[in-house]
Amino acid sequence: MYICIGGELDGEVVNDREGTFFKASEIDPAKQSTYNRQSYIVGENTYRFWLCAELPYIETTEIAGKHLAEKYKYLS
């Protein structure tokens, strides 16, 4: 699952994109954000997110970490 972190598509799931980045304008011409694909490996599982390129990497990574922590909270 590819959840968008930050920008105009924040919180939306965008699964149908090839490559390592995409522009929100490909989905909605009125939107301008750019997203970079980032994978996180937790144990044997790989989770993928789209991080908004206009936000600091540390900020988007912290948000992605919160998503993962919430997911694993329910698995414990």
C-alpha positions as CSV (number, residue, x, y, z in Angstrom):
1,M,0.0,0.0,0.0
2,Y,1.3,3.4,-0.9
3,I,0.1,6.1,1.4
4,C,0.9,9.7,0.5
5,I,2.6,11.7,3.3
6,G,2.2,15.4,3.2
7,G,1.3,17.7,0.4
8,E,-2.1,17.9,-1.4
9,L,-2.6,14.1,-1.4
10,D,-1.8,13.6,2.3
11,G,-3.4,10.4,3.6
12,E,-4.5,9.2,0.2
13,V,-3.5,5.8,-1.1
14,V,-2.0,5.8,-4.6
15,N,-1.1,2.3,-5.8
16,D,-1.2,2.7,-9.6
17,R,2.1,4.6,-10.2
18,E,5.3,3.3,-11.8
19,G,8.7,4.6,-11.0
20,T,10.2,6.3,-8.0
21,F,8.3,9.6,-8.1
22,F,5.1,11.2,-9.5
23,K,3.4,14.6,-9.6
24,A,0.0,15.1,-8.0
25,S,-1.0,16.9,-11.2
26,E,-1.1,13.4,-12.9
27,I,-4.1,12.7,-10.7
28,D,-5.6,16.1,-10.4
29,P,-4.3,18.9,-12.7
30,A,-5.1,21.5,-10.0
31,K,-2.5,19.9,-7.6
32,Q,1.2,20.7,-7.7
33,S,2.9,18.4,-5.0
34,T,5.6,16.0,-6.1
35,Y,6.0,12.6,-4.3
36,N,9.0,10.3,-3.9
37,R,8.6,6.6,-3.2
38,Q,10.2,5.4,0.0
39,S,10.3,1.9,1.4
40,Y,10.6,0.9,5.0
41,I,11.5,-2.6,6.1
42,V,10.1,-3.8,9.4
43,G,11.1,-7.4,10.2
44,E,10.2,-9.4,7.1
45,N,7.7,-6.9,5.8
46,T,8.2,-4.0,3.4
47,Y,6.0,-0.9,3.6
48,R,5.9,1.7,0.9
49,F,4.9,5.4,1.1
50,W,4.9,8.4,-1.2
51,L,6.7,11.2,0.6
52,C,6.0,14.8,-0.4
53,A,9.2,16.2,-1.9
54,E,8.3,19.8,-0.8
55,L,8.5,18.8,2.9
56,P,11.7,18.1,4.9
57,Y,12.6,14.4,4.7
58,I,12.8,14.1,8.5
59,E,9.3,15.4,8.8
60,T,7.8,12.9,6.3
61,T,9.8,10.0,7.7
62,E,8.5,10.8,11.3
63,I,4.9,10.7,10.0
64,A,5.5,7.4,8.1
65,G,7.0,6.0,11.3
66,K,3.9,6.9,13.2
67,H,1.8,5.1,10.6
68,L,4.0,2.0,11.1
69,A,4.0,2.3,14.9
70,E,0.1,2.4,14.8
71,K,0.0,-0.6,12.6
72,Y,2.3,-2.7,14.8
73,K,0.5,-1.5,18.0
74,Y,-2.5,-3.6,16.9
75,L,-0.3,-6.6,15.9
76,S,1.4,-6.9,19.3
